[in-house]
Amino acid sequence: MTRLIRLFVAALRGSETNFTSGSINRALFLLSVPMILEMVMESLFAIVDIFFVAQIGTEAVATVGLTESVLTLVYSVAIGLSTAATALVARRVGENDRSGASAAIGQVLLVSLGLAVLMGITGFLFADQILRLMGGDARLVTSGAGFTRMIFASAPAIMLLYTLSGCLRGAGRASDAMRSLWLANGVNIVLCPVLIFGWGPLPELGVMGSAVATTIGRTVGVLYQLRALTRPGTTVQIRRADITPNPGLIRSLLGLAAGGTGQFLVSSASWVFLTRILSTFGSDVVAGYTIAIRIIVFTILPSWGMANAAATLVGQNLGAGQADRAEASAWRAAVGNMVFLAVVGLVFFLSATSIVSLFNTNPAVVAVAVDALQVFCAGYVFFAYGMVLSQSLNGAGDTRTPTIINIVSFWLVEIPLAYTLAHSLNWGPPGVFWSVAISQSLLAVLAIIIFRRGRWKGVQV
């Protein structure tokens, strides 16, 4: 137990950054712990905001919801660039090319700012039209346009918080990425109620207060990341020369980012289509499904942390010319993830009713959510492999293959199968739930087959 505690403390401190030698299990633990905590912090951002905004009123919640749905475009680009950043930086660190890693981070910073400013200005100028396009009435547009403008104006902070975290993870400094999210969240949690409700001498800003608090929190997190990346004596240290445009590096970065962005958009769009299919069965079904998804997303955060750790290990070890160690790291992470999700799945299957009842007590809603959780559990073991191996391919710099796998699994199988089972075969909502379990299992099988072929070992980034 004492050894485990020491290892946990080492993971939080982030004293090790190069994982191309030594115990693979130790490396996975040291990387996974801060990455898991980072994922938890990311999820808290949305929870904190909606908790305080909900106390203002339904219109305020609707404003946040409509804005966030359009902001998905910014998030998708940010996630794509973050994926690319992890692959590029990890490969250079594995090659012991610190100047190359710093140059890659400089280009990530440059491209992130350029794209964020472009999207931010567009959203700022057309805030009213965006809210109308998303179905907001005149009153909502009038009261919520300021919030939307503020959120889009903060696009650089949103983008950089994601992409610089990807750089830090690739450099093996997952603890710095974790601390930046802790800091950003801490500021947001303190400022949200103060600015929304006007505590003390500060004016009551309403929903605009949420936008201001979130923007300040994210900006503080980004400033911490920049300080971590410019600090002398660390694994990578970016300098002014690294931010000079490098056309070759930018092309590589955008090529990798396109795959990561595509993966996010494909999976996000599939959930939208599934929700649309379920909406034909009534609001109770949609509510139950939404609760089940929120529970699933929160409980698989540790799995995403392990998958991100595998991506870093694969990238660094490929850079060090240790393809076998890179492969072993991915399989080790997949097995650990399988054990974790098998336990979670068993708990969900046996205690689904008790868990769902914590969120809603409507019998109709609870019945749907319980059904969804228990069916999703059927694909959990496969899902464990799919998420780790897909991220491992991303870490190797092969972002195109996971995108194709996602298109096949989600668009060519999941959506048509959901409609067929739910309506053509009259399974109702369970048909949609089974389509998710089946498509996730297919994704895992495809990822295993492709990963075993080993072509990713020759990808150059």
C-alpha positions in Angstrom: 0.0 0.0 0.0 2.9 2.4 0.9 4.5 1.7 -2.5 1.2 2.5 -4.3 0.8 5.8 -2.4 4.4 6.8 -3.3 3.6 6.0 -6.9 0.4 8.0 -6.8 2.3 11.0 -5.4 4.9 10.6 -8.1 2.2 10.6 -10.7 0.7 13.9 -9.4 4.2 15.5 -9.2 5.0 14.4 -12.8 8.7 13.8 -12.0 9.1 11.5 -15.0 8.5 12.6 -18.6 10.3 10.0 -20.8 8.6 6.5 -20.8 10.8 4.6 -23.3 12.4 2.4 -20.7 11.5 0.7 -17.5 8.3 -1.0 -16.4 5.3 -0.5 -18.8 2.8 -0.9 -15.9 4.6 1.9 -14.0 4.6 4.1 -17.0 0.9 3.5 -17.6 0.1 4.3 -14.0 2.2 7.5 -13.9 0.5 8.8 -17.1 -3.0 7.6 -16.4 -3.5 9.1 -13.0 -3.1 12.7 -14.0 -4.9 12.2 -17.3 -7.9 10.7 -15.5 -8.0 13.6 -13.1 -7.7 16.0 -16.0 -10.7 14.4 -17.7 -12.7 14.7 -14.5 -11.8 18.5 -14.4 -13.0 18.9 -18.0 -16.4 17.4 -17.2 -16.8 19.6 -14.1 -16.6 22.7 -16.3 -19.9 22.0 -17.9 -21.5 20.7 -14.7 -20.6 23.8 -12.6 -21.8 26.2 -15.3 -25.2 24.5 -15.8 -25.7 24.1 -12.0 -25.5 27.9 -11.4 -27.1 28.9 -14.7 -30.2 26.7 -13.9 -30.9 28.8 -10.9 -31.4 31.9 -13.2 -34.2 30.3 -15.3 -35.1 28.1 -18.2 -34.3 30.8 -20.8 -30.7 31.0 -19.5 -30.3 27.3 -19.7 -31.6 27.3 -23.2 -29.1 30.1 -24.2 -26.2 28.0 -22.9 -27.5 24.8 -24.6 -28.0 26.5 -28.0 -24.6 28.2 -27.8 -22.8 25.0 -26.8 -24.4 23.1 -29.6 -22.8 25.5 -32.2 -19.6 25.7 -30.2 -19.2 22.0 -31.0 -17.3 23.1 -34.1 -14.7 24.8 -32.0 -14.4 21.8 -29.7 -14.1 19.4 -32.6 -11.2 21.4 -34.2 -9.6 21.8 -30.7 -9.8 18.0 -30.1 -8.4 17.3 -33.5 -5.4 19.6 -33.0 -4.9 18.2 -29.5 -4.7 14.6 -30.9 -2.2 15.8 -33.6 -0.2 17.7 -31.0 0.2 14.6 -28.7 1.3 12.4 -31.7 3.9 14.9 -33.0 5.4 15.9 -29.6 5.5 12.4 -28.3 7.4 11.2 -31.4 10.0 13.9 -31.1 10.4 13.3 -27.3 10.9 9.6 -28.0 13.6 10.5 -30.6 15.2 12.7 -27.9 14.7 15.6 -30.3 13.8 18.3 -27.8 14.2 21.2 -30.3 11.9 19.3 -32.7 9.3 18.9 -29.9 9.5 22.6 -29.1 9.1 23.5 -32.7 6.0 21.3 -33.0 4.5 23.0 -29.9 5.2 26.4 -31.4 3.3 25.5 -34.6 0.4 24.1 -32.5 0.2 27.4 -30.7 0.3 29.4 -33.9 -2.3 27.3 -35.7 -4.6 27.1 -32.7 -4.6 30.9 -32.3 -5.2 31.4 -36.0 -8.2 29.1 -36.3 -9.6 30.2 -32.9 -9.6 33.8 -33.9 -11.2 33.1 -37.2 -14.0 31.1 -35.6 -14.3 33.4 -32.7 -14.8 36.5 -34.8 -17.4 34.7 -37.0 -19.4 33.7 -33.9 -19.1 37.1 -32.3 -20.3 38.9 -35.3 -23.2 36.6 -36.0 -24.3 35.7 -32.5 -27.9 36.9 -33.0 -28.2 34.9 -36.3 -26.7 31.8 -34.6 -29.3 31.8 -31.8 -32.2 32.3 -34.3 -30.8 29.5 -36.6 -30.8 27.2 -33.6 -34.5 27.9 -32.9 -34.2 30.7 -30.2 -37.2 33.0 -30.0 -36.9 36.8 -30.1 -36.8 37.2 -26.3 -34.1 34.6 -26.0 -32.0 36.2 -28.8 -32.3 39.6 -27.1 -31.3 38.3 -23.6 -28.7 35.7 -24.7 -26.8 37.3 -27.6 -24.3 38.8 -25.2 -23.5 35.4 -23.7 -23.0 33.9 -27.1 -20.7 36.8 -28.2 -18.6 36.4 -25.0 -18.2 32.7 -25.4 -17.1 32.9 -29.0 -14.8 35.7 -28.1 -13.1 33.2 -25.7 -12.5 30.8 -28.5 -8.7 31.2 -28.3 -8.8 30.2 -24.6 -11.0 27.2 -25.4 -8.8 26.1 -28.2 -5.5 26.5 -26.4 -6.7 24.8 -23.2 -7.2 21.6 -25.3 -4.3 21.8 -27.7 -1.6 22.8 -25.1 -2.9 19.9 -22.9 -2.2 17.7 -25.9 1.3 19.1 -26.1 2.0 18.5 -22.4 0.6 14.9 -22.6 2.8 14.2 -25.6 5.8 15.5 -23.7 5.0 13.1 -20.9 4.0 16.0 -18.6 0.4 14.9 -18.0 0.6 16.3 -14.4 1.1 19.8 -15.8 -2.0 19.4 -18.0 -3.9 18.1 -15.0 -2.9 21.1 -12.9 -3.9 23.6 -15.6 -7.5 22.1 -15.6 -7.6 22.2 -11.8 -6.6 25.8 -11.8 -9.1 26.7 -14.6 -11.9 24.9 -12.8 -11.1 26.4 -9.4 -11.3 29.9 -10.8 -14.5 29.1 -12.6 -16.2 27.5 -9.5 -15.4 30.6 -7.4 -16.3 33.2 -10.0 -19.5 31.6 -11.4 -21.8 32.4 -8.4 -20.1 35.7 -7.7 -20.6 37.1 -11.2 -23.9 35.5 -11.9 -25.7 36.6 -8.7 -23.6 39.7 -8.0 -22.1 38.9 -4.6 -20.5 41.8 -2.7 -19.7 45.0 -4.6 -19.9 43.2 -8.0 -23.0 43.7 -10.2 -25.4 40.9 -11.0 -24.5 39.7 -14.6 -26.9 36.8 -14.9 -26.1 34.3 -17.6 -23.3 36.7 -18.9 -21.6 36.1 -15.5 -21.2 32.4 -16.4 -19.5 33.3 -19.7 -17.2 35.8 -18.0 -16.3 33.3 -15.2 -15.7 30.5 -17.7 -13.5 32.7 -19.9 -11.4 33.9 -17.0 -11.0 30.4 -15.7 -9.9 29.0 -19.1 -7.5 31.9 -19.6 -5.8 31.4 -16.3 -5.4 27.7 -17.2 -3.9 28.6 -20.5 -1.5 31.0 -18.9 -0.4 28.2 -16.5 0.2 25.9 -19.5 2.3 28.6 -21.3 4.4 29.1 -18.2 4.9 25.3 -18.0 6.0 25.2 -21.6 8.4 28.1 -21.4 10.0 27.1 -18.1 13.7 26.5 -18.4 15.1 23.0 -17.7 12.0 21.1 -18.6 11.5 18.4 -21.3 10.5 20.9 -23.9 10.8 24.7 -23.7 9.3 26.8 -26.5 11.0 29.9 -27.6 10.0 32.8 -29.9 11.7 31.2 -32.9 9.5 28.1 -32.5 6.4 30.3 -33.2 7.8 31.4 -36.6 5.5 29.7 -39.3 6.9 26.4 -40.6 4.9 25.4 -43.6 6.0 21.7 -43.5 5.2 21.3 -39.8 1.9 23.1 -40.3 0.9 20.7 -43.1 1.8 17.7 -40.9 -0.1 19.1 -38.0 -3.3 19.9 -40.1 -3.1 16.5 -41.8 -3.1 14.7 -38.4 -5.7 17.1 -36.9 -8.1 16.5 -39.8 -8.4 12.8 -38.7 -8.9 13.7 -35.0 -11.5 16.3 -35.8 -13.3 13.8 -38.1 -13.4 11.2 -35.4 -15.1 13.6 -33.0 -17.6 14.9 -35.6 -18.5 11.4 -36.7 -19.2 10.1 -33.2 -21.0 13.4 -32.2 -23.2 13.2 -35.2 -24.2 9.6 -34.6 -25.4 10.5 -31.1 -27.5 13.3 -32.6 -29.1 10.9 -35.0 -29.8 8.3 -32.2 -31.5 11.0 -30.1 -33.6 12.0 -33.1 -34.7 8.3 -33.5 -35.5 8.0 -29.8 -37.5 11.3 -29.8 -40.2 9.6 -31.9 -41.0 7.5 -28.7 -41.6 10.5 -26.5 -39.9 12.8 -24.0 -39.7 10.1 -21.2 -37.6 8.0 -23.5 -35.3 10.9 -24.5 -34.9 11.8 -20.8 -34.0 8.3 -19.8 -31.5 7.9 -22.6 -29.9 11.3 -21.7 -29.5 10.3 -18.1 -28.0 6.9 -19.1 -25.5 8.6 -21.4 -24.4 11.2 -18.8 -23.8 8.3 -16.3 -21.8 6.4 -18.9 -19.7 9.4 -20.0 -18.8 10.2 -16.4 -17.9 6.6 -15.4 -15.7 6.0 -18.5 -13.5 9.0 -17.8 -10.8 6.8 -16.2 -10.9 4.7 -19.4 -10.2 7.8 -21.5 -7.3 8.6 -19.2 -5.8 5.2 -19.8 -6.4 5.5 -23.6 -4.6 8.8 -23.7 -1.8 7.3 -21.7 -1.5 4.6 -24.3 -1.3 7.2 -27.1 1.6 8.9 -25.4 3.5 5.7 -24.7 3.0 4.5 -28.3 4.2 7.9 -29.7 7.3 8.1 -27.5 8.4 4.5 -28.0 7.9 4.7 -31.8 10.2 7.8 -31.7 12.7 5.8 -29.7 12.6 3.0 -32.3 11.0 0.6 -29.9 7.9 -0.5 -31.9 7.6 -3.7 -29.9 7.4 -1.8 -26.6 4.9 0.6 -28.2 2.7 -2.4 -29.1 3.1 -4.0 -25.7 2.1 -0.7 -24.0 -1.1 -0.5 -26.0 -2.1 -4.1 -25.3 -1.3 -3.7 -21.6 -3.5 -0.6 -21.4 -6.3 -2.4 -23.3 -6.3 -5.3 -20.8 -6.3 -2.9 -17.8 -9.1 -1.0 -19.4 -11.1 -4.2 -20.0 -10.8 -5.2 -16.4 -12.0 -1.8 -15.2 -15.0 -1.5 -17.6 -16.0 -5.1 -16.9 -16.3 -4.2 -13.2 -18.2 -1.0 -14.0 -20.4 -2.9 -16.3 -21.2 -5.5 -13.7 -22.1 -2.8 -11.1 -24.3 -1.1 -13.7 -26.1 -4.3 -14.6 -26.8 -5.2 -10.9 -27.5 -1.7 -9.6 -28.8 0.2 -12.5 -32.1 1.1 -10.9 -30.5 2.5 -7.7 -28.0 4.5 -9.7 -30.6 6.0 -12.1 -32.9 6.8 -9.2 -30.3 9.3 -7.9 -31.0 11.4 -11.0 -34.7 10.9 -11.6 -37.6 9.2 -9.8 -40.2 9.2 -12.7 -40.9 5.4 -13.2 -41.1 5.8 -17.0 -37.8 7.6 -17.2 -36.1 5.3 -14.8 -37.2 2.2 -16.7 -35.7 3.5 -20.0 -32.5 4.6 -18.4 -32.1 1.2 -16.6 -32.7 -0.6 -19.9 -30.2 1.6 -21.7 -27.5 1.1 -19.0 -27.9 -2.7 -18.9 -27.8 -3.0 -22.7 -24.7 -0.7 -23.0 -22.9 -2.9 -20.5 -23.0 -5.8 -23.0 -20.5 -3.9 -25.2 -18.3 -2.7 -22.4 -15.6 -5.3 -22.6 -15.2 -4.7 -26.4 -15.5 -1.0 -25.9 -12.4 -1.1 -23.6 -10.3 -2.4 -26.4 -11.7 -0.2 -29.0 -11.1 3.1 -27.3 -7.5 2.2 -26.2 -6.4 0.9 -29.6 -8.0 3.7 -31.5 -6.2 6.2 -29.4 -3.0 4.2 -29.8 -3.3 4.5 -33.6 -3.8 8.3 -33.1 -0.7 8.3 -30.9 1.3 6.6 -33.7 0.2 9.4 -36.0 -2.3 7.3 -37.9 -5.5 9.5 -37.4 -7.0 8.5 -40.7 -7.6 4.8 -39.8 -9.6 5.5 -36.6 -11.7 8.0 -38.6 -12.6 5.3 -41.2 -13.4 2.8 -38.4 -15.7 5.4 -36.8 -17.5 6.1 -40.1 -18.1 2.4 -40.7 -19.1 1.6 -37.1 -21.3 4.6 -36.4 -22.7 5.8 -39.7 -22.8 2.7 -41.8 -23.8 0.3 -39.0 -25.1 2.0 -35.8 -27.5 4.6 -37.3 -29.2 2.3 -39.9 -29.3 -0.6 -37.4 -30.9 1.6 -34.8 -33.7 2.7 -37.1 -34.2 -0.9 -38.4 -34.4 -2.4 -34.9 -36.4 0.3 -33.4 -39.0 0.9 -36.1 -38.8 -1.8 -38.9 -38.5 -4.7 -36.4 -40.6 -2.9 -33.7 -38.1 -3.3 -31.0 -38.7 0.3 -29.8 -36.0 2.1 -27.7 -34.1 -1.1 -26.8 -33.4 -1.5 -30.6 -31.5 1.8 -30.4 -29.6 0.7 -27.3 -28.6 -2.6 -28.8 -27.3 -0.8 -31.9 -24.9 1.1 -29.7 -23.6 -2.1 -28.0 -23.3 -3.8 -31.4 -21.5 -0.9 -33.2 -19.1 -0.4 -30.3 -18.2 -4.1 -30.4 -17.7 -3.9 -34.1 -15.4 -0.9 -33.7 -13.3 -2.8 -31.2 -13.0 -5.8 -33.5 -12.0 -3.6 -36.4 -9.4 -1.8 -34.2 -8.0 -5.1 -33.0 -7.6 -6.5 -36.5 -6.0 -3.3 -37.8 -3.7 -2.8 -34.8 -2.5 -6.4 -35.0 -1.4 -5.9 -38.7 1.1 -3.4 -37.4 1.2 -0.9 -40.3 0.9 1.9 -37.9 4.5 1.2 -36.8 5.8 2.6 -40.1 3.8 5.9 -40.0 6.0 8.9 -40.2 5.1 12.2 -38.5 
